[in-house]
Amino acid sequence: MKLIRTEEARPGMQVAKDVTDLRGNLLFKAGTPLDPLLIERCRQRNVSHLFIEETAGGPAAAESDTQVRREHILRQIDRMFSGTESSAVMVSLREAAKRYVQSMSG
């Protein structure tokens, strides 16, 4: 079992301990595999860390993890450049950043 920050959590990881919010409300039980909705629920409820089962992930897990990270970064880029659509320079910078991220993940 290892402790990770919630932003490091990836779909398919399995929680090792029950997950509760700051008020002690149970969000989900130990043994639950994470999916994007559960990870987002943790973020919304200010759950900063999760205990995760340590399991060996094969190449398919690594590829899936890479895809999830890429999508997360692309969403962050869109958020950072939100409201700048009227500036051709900012639109160009956003698109260049997104192309760079896509090229780095092969």
N, C-alpha and C positions, 0 to 999 in steps of 0.2 A: 504494500500500500504506500502511496506517496501523496503528498500534499501539493496541489498546484493552484495557481491563480485562476479564477473563473475565466479570464480572457484567454487562457491557454487551453481551456477545455475544448475538445473536438468531438463531433458526432462519432458514436461507436465506443467511446470510452465508457467504462462501467464504474459507477460510484461505489466506494467501499464502505461508506457510512451514510446513515440517513441524512438528508439535506433539509435544513430548517432555515427560515428567514430570521431576521433580527428579533422578532417577537416570539420565536420558538414554534411557529406554525410549520408543520411538516409539509415540505414541497414534494418530495418523493423519497422512497425507501432505498436503503442500501441494496446493491445488486442491479439497480435500474441502469440500462444503457442510455447514454445521453443522445439526444437528437437536437437539432437546431432550436426547436421550440423550448425544450427544457433549459438549454444554455441561456437563451434569451430571458426566460422566466427568472433564472438566477440573477442575471444582470439587473433586471427590473426590480427585484427584491433586495438588491444590494448585498448579495452573497459574494464575498470577496474571494473565498478559497473553497476548494472541494478536495475530498479524499478520493483518490482514484485507485482502482485495482491495477497492479502492475502485471500486464500480460504482454507477451511477445506479439507484436503486430507484423504481419508479413508485408510483402511488396504491395498488395492490394490496399492494405490499410494506409501505407505511406502515400500512395497515389491519391487516395481519397482525402487524406489529411492535407496534402498539397493543394488540391482543388478547393477545399473549404477555406484554406488560408488565402488563396488567390482571390476568391469571391469576397472574402471579408475585406481585404485590402482595397479591392476595386470599389466596394461600397464606401469605405472610408474616404477614398479620393473624391467620389461624387459628393459626399457630405462636406468635405473641405472646400470644394469649389462651388458649393451651392450659393446661388444668388449672384454669380459672376457671369451669367450667360450673355449679358449685353457687351462684354468685353472680349473682342476677338483674341487678344493676347492670352487672357485667362482660359478661354475655351481651348486654345491651342496647347497651353501648358497642361490642362487636365487630360486632354487626349494623348499627349506625349507621355505623361505619367502612366496612364492606363496601358498604353502600348508597351512601355518598358516592363511593367509588372507581368504582362502576358508573355513577353519574350523571355523573361528570366525563369519562368516555370515550365518551360519546354514544351 
